[in-house]
Amino acid sequence: MRVFLTGASSGLGEALARHYAASGAILALFARREAELTHLAAALAPATVATYAGDVREPADLARAGADFIARFGLPDVVIANAGISRGALTDEPDDLPTFRAIFETNVLGMVHTFAPFVRAMRKARRGTLAGIASVAGFRGLPGSGAYCGSKSAAITYLESLRVELRGTGVAVVTVCPGFIETPLTARNPYRMPFLLGPDEAARLVARAVARRKRFYVLPWQMALLGKVLRCVPRPLFDRVAARRERKPRDE
């Protein structure tokens, strides 16, 4: 199996890299931090690992990485768009506007840029799986998290559009919506995080959903149930409850 993975240098991405390496996969690991990628690749020996330092906001970075991996190892069987960032941001704070841009460019356009080098070749080969890591945060909007919730909601809808576009081509699109995972993204959260998963367990569940080519997958199962309830809560009630929620810290 050949796997191309973004956001691979820490958190869920690193755990996914370790999971697939243990199963004998040939890996492409893409992330901004070159030193961390090099260290991880060494730790995954004797697995075959190609590392690519770049930014998912830059389509040229992913185009070069994708072309190099295909030339060296062939078309990936699985592409996982995992790179993402999460920060508190407020619309009435002018200093937060760059944060909004960075989050949307990373979490939404970064996903598009990740898939773009592979979709045409996968369609021609009539095989492959494209998996996007969204979030249950995309189900409803939360105060102070408009950028993150909005980006994940957009990612969910984008992935659905792509799935329908590729229906019948042999290429699967998997939307993955994790709840809380113990990663650097959640380390600063000041609020309670129910059903918190360790990264290794989360990686196992994600890889299983990808292997089964599930259209839409929420993990863990408790969060899937909670997510269904949240989507049905009437707006007046949701507003009253959500407005009292503690907010993710802003970068100040």
N, C-alpha and C positions, 0 to 999 in steps of 0.2 A: 504494500500500500504506500502511496505517495501523498503526503499531507503538506499543504501550504498554510501557515498560521501567522497571523499578525498579532501584535501586542504580546509577543512571546517572552519578554524578558522578566516578567514578574506576575504574581497573582494567578488568576485562572489560566492565562496563556502559558506560563511556565509549567503549571500542573498538567495542562493538556500536552505540552511537549514531552514531559516525562512519561505520561501515560502512553502516548503513541510510540515513543522510543522503546519502551518496555515491550511493546507488541511487535517490534521489528520494522516499524514504518521508516521510510525515507522521508526526512523532514526538511522543510524550508522554514526557517524562523526569521521573522521580520519584526523589527522594533527600532525605536530611536536610539537606544543606548547600546552602542557597539560593544563596550567592555563587558556588560552583563550578558550579551548574546554569546560572546566568545567564551566566557566562563561557563555558561549553561551548556554550550555545545561540547566542551571538554568533559563536563560531568555526565553527559549522555553517552559517552563512548562505551561500547564500540558501535553505536548506532550511526548511520550515515546522516550527517546534518550539514546543510548549507545555511549560512547566516547572511542576512542582508540588513544593513543599517540604513534606515530611512524613515520618512514621515508619511503616514497614510494620507495626510492632507495634500501631498504632492503626487499627482498621478504618474509623473515621470519616474519617480522612485519605484513605484510598484510595477510599472511597465518593464523597467529594466530587470527587476528581480524576477518577475514572472517569465520573461523571455530567457533569462539565464537558467532558471530552474528547468524549464521545458527542454532547452537545448542539452542540458546535462543529464537529466533523469527522466524526461518524458512528461506528459500531461498529468497534473495531479489528479488523484481520485477524489480528494476532499480538499476544499478550500474553506478555511474558517476565518471570518472577519471578526476578530476578537478585540482589536484595539479600541479603547474607549477612555474617556476622562470624565470626571465628575467633580463639580465645584458648586458651592452656593453662589447664586447671582440674583441681583434685584434689578428690575427694569428702571426704577427711579434713581439708580446710582450710575452716573455717567462712566465711572471707572470700570463698571462691570460689563460694558458693551463689548470689549475685546474678549471677555470670558464667554459671552454668548456665542460669538463668532467661532472661537476655538472649539467649543463643545459641539456645535452643530457641524463644523467642518470635519472634526475627528470622528464623531459618532455616526454621522449620516453619510457625508461625502466620502469619508474614509472607507466606509463599507462598499460604496459604489466603486471607488478606485481599486479596492482589493479584488473585486470580482471581474472587473473589466478586462484584464489581460487573459482571462480564461474562458469566458462565456462562449465566444464564437467557436473556439476549438472544442469545447465540451459538447456544444450543440452538434457540431460536425461529427464528432466521435460517438454521439448518442449515449453518453455516459458521464458520470461525475455527480458530486454533491457540493452545493454551495450552502454553507451554514453561517448565519449571522447571529451574533450575540447581542440581543436586545436587552430588555429588562422588564420586570413587573412594574417598574417606575413609569413605564409608558402607558399603563392602564388608566391612570387618573393623574391630574395635576396636583402637585404639593407645593405649599408656600416656601419660597426661597429656593426652589429647585426647578423653576420654570425652564431653564436652559436644558438641564439634564432630562427632566420628564418629557419636555417637548421633543428633544432629539431622539429619545428612545421610542416615543410614539411614532415619530416619522420613520424610524428604522423599521418598526413593525409593519407599517403600511407599505413602505418600499419593498420589503421582503415579500409581502403578499402579492404585490404587483408583479414582481419578478417571477414568483412561483407560477402565477397564472400565465405569464408570457411563455414560460418554458414547459408548460403542460404538454405532454405527449412527445417531448424531445428525447426522453431518457435522462435528462438532467433534473435532479431533485433540488429543491430549495427548502432548507430547514430554518425555521425561526425559533431561536432559543431565548427564553425569558427567565433568567435566574432571579431568585429572591436575593437575600443577603448572603454574600460569600466573604469569608475572612481574608481580605486582601488589602493592599495599601489604599484602595479606593474607599473602603469602608472604615478604615482605622480611625478616621477623624470624626465619624458620625457621633453626635452627642446624644442620640436617642436610642431607645431599645430596638434591637434587631431580632425579631422573632424568627425561629427556624434557621438560625445562622448555620451555614455549612462550611466545613473545612475545604480548602481548595482541591485536595486530592479526591475527596468524595464527589465534589461538584464536577471535576474533570471526568470522572468515571461515568457519571450520569449523562453528561453532555455527549461524551463519545458514544455511549449506548444509543442515545436518541439520534445522533448523526448516522450511525450504522444502520438503524432501522428506518432512516429517511423519513422521520416524522415531520409532518407539515408544521406543527406548532407544538412546542414543548415548554412547559413551565416546571421549574424545579425549586425546592423539593415538592413532593405531592401536597404537603400541607399548604404551601404557598399557592399552589394551583387552585385549591379549594377557596382560600382567602381571596385570591384574585377574582374568581367568579362572583363572590359576594360583593367585592368592591365595585365591580362593574355594574352591579344592579342597584346599588344604594342610590336613592333619590338625591338629586343635586342639593336641595336645601339641607338635608341631613348631613350629606358629605361635607358641605361647606362649613357647617358648624363644628364638626369633629376635626376636619383637617386644619382649620384655621388655628387650632390650639396646639398643633404639632410643633415640636422643636425643629429648628431649621439647620440645614447643613451650613457649616461655617463658610464665609466668603474669604477670598484671598485679599488680605488687607496689608 
